[in-house]
Amino acid sequence: MSSEPAAIAPPPRSSKTIVIAVIVVIVAFVSGAAAGVLLEHLRIGRRGPGHMPRFVPRMMVRHLDRTLDFTPEQRAKVEEIVMRHHQRIEALNESVRPRVRQELEAVNREIEALLTPEQRRKFEKMRLRLGHREGRSRRESTR
């Protein structure tokens, strides 16, 4: 008998497993990108009626294509999926935005109730907002 352990061969990869893994990666990437964009919108506010720049979904598809080397058919289908979900994400953003604004105002009111008059004057310049004040840069609005 040999003292070496027998080599165990890895189980063969099925195409179904690979497809599921690719789908999971795509969903995770798209979800992460969408969450990042939503958080960025909440942090700096809306830049105008376009909300999320139109190039973001195409950028995501380009990144996936470079990483996964899509066939032309896969690229077209993935682009359609990303664009369809992009529209849904925008609709969600529009429906959630007023409620987020209300919550931020409630937070501001509760904080103001704890402050001295001098602290309130300073706090007015740094209140929590969805966007920054017109005419002020992002850097100025966070000071």
C-alpha positions in Angstrom: 0.0 0.0 0.0 1.2 3.4 -0.8 1.3 6.1 1.9 0.2 8.8 -0.6 -3.5 9.8 -0.4 -5.4 9.2 -3.6 -5.9 12.4 -5.7 -9.6 13.4 -5.7 -10.7 14.8 -9.1 -12.9 17.9 -8.9 -16.5 17.3 -10.0 -17.0 18.1 -13.7 -18.4 21.6 -14.3 -21.8 21.6 -15.8 -22.9 24.3 -18.2 -25.9 24.9 -16.0 -23.6 25.7 -13.0 -21.6 28.1 -15.1 -24.7 29.9 -16.4 -26.0 30.3 -12.9 -22.7 31.6 -11.7 -22.6 34.2 -14.5 -26.1 35.3 -13.8 -25.3 35.7 -10.1 -22.2 37.8 -10.9 -24.3 40.0 -13.3 -27.1 40.5 -10.8 -24.6 41.3 -8.0 -22.7 43.8 -10.2 -25.9 45.5 -11.5 -27.3 45.6 -7.9 -24.1 47.0 -6.5 -23.8 49.6 -9.2 -27.5 50.6 -8.8 -27.1 50.9 -5.0 -23.9 53.0 -5.5 -25.7 55.3 -7.9 -28.7 55.6 -5.6 -26.4 56.5 -2.7 -24.5 59.0 -4.8 -27.8 60.7 -5.7 -28.8 60.8 -2.0 -25.4 62.3 -1.2 -25.2 65.0 -3.7 -28.8 65.4 -4.9 -30.2 65.4 -8.4 -28.2 67.1 -11.1 -31.2 67.8 -13.2 -34.1 65.9 -14.9 -31.7 63.2 -16.2 -31.0 61.8 -12.7 -28.6 58.9 -13.3 -26.4 59.8 -16.3 -27.5 57.8 -19.4 -24.0 56.5 -19.9 -24.0 54.5 -16.6 -25.9 51.5 -17.8 -23.8 51.4 -21.0 -20.7 51.6 -18.9 -21.8 48.7 -16.8 -22.5 46.6 -19.9 -19.1 47.6 -21.3 -17.4 46.5 -18.1 -19.2 43.2 -18.1 -18.4 42.6 -21.7 -14.7 43.2 -21.2 -14.7 40.9 -18.2 -16.9 38.1 -19.5 -16.2 38.5 -23.2 -19.8 38.4 -24.4 -20.9 37.2 -27.8 -22.7 39.9 -29.8 -26.0 38.2 -28.9 -25.2 38.1 -25.2 -24.1 41.7 -25.2 -27.4 42.8 -26.8 -29.4 40.8 -24.3 -27.4 42.0 -21.3 -27.7 45.6 -22.5 -31.5 45.1 -22.8 -31.7 43.7 -19.3 -29.6 46.5 -17.8 -31.5 49.2 -19.5 -34.9 47.7 -18.5 -33.8 47.5 -14.8 -32.2 51.0 -15.1 -35.7 52.4 -15.9 -37.2 50.5 -12.9 -34.4 51.9 -10.6 -35.1 55.4 -11.8 -38.9 54.9 -11.1 -38.0 53.6 -7.6 -35.7 56.6 -7.0 -38.5 59.0 -7.9 -41.0 57.3 -5.6 -38.6 57.1 -2.7 -37.1 60.6 -2.9 -40.0 62.5 -1.3 -40.0 60.1 1.7 -36.3 60.4 2.1 -36.6 64.2 2.0 -39.3 64.0 4.8 -37.1 61.8 6.9 -34.1 64.1 6.6 -36.3 67.1 7.6 -37.5 65.2 10.6 -33.8 64.4 11.6 -33.0 68.1 11.2 -35.9 69.2 13.3 -35.0 66.8 16.1 -31.3 67.9 16.1 -32.3 71.6 16.1 -34.4 71.0 19.2 -31.3 70.0 21.1 -29.1 72.9 20.0 -28.4 76.3 21.6 -29.2 79.4 19.5 -25.5 79.7 18.5 -25.4 76.0 17.5 -28.6 76.4 15.4 -27.0 79.2 13.4 -24.0 77.0 12.6 -26.3 74.0 12.0 -28.3 75.9 9.4 -25.3 76.0 7.2 -24.8 72.2 7.4 -28.3 70.8 7.6 -28.8 67.4 6.1 -30.2 67.7 2.6 -30.8 65.6 -0.5 -29.0 68.1 -2.6 -26.7 71.0 -2.1 -27.8 74.6 -2.1 -27.9 76.4 -5.5 -24.8 78.5 -6.1 -22.6 76.6 -3.7 -20.2 73.9 -4.5 -20.3 70.5 -2.8 -17.2 71.3 -0.8 -18.8 74.5 0.6 -22.1 72.8 1.3 -20.5 70.2 3.6 -18.6 72.8 5.7 
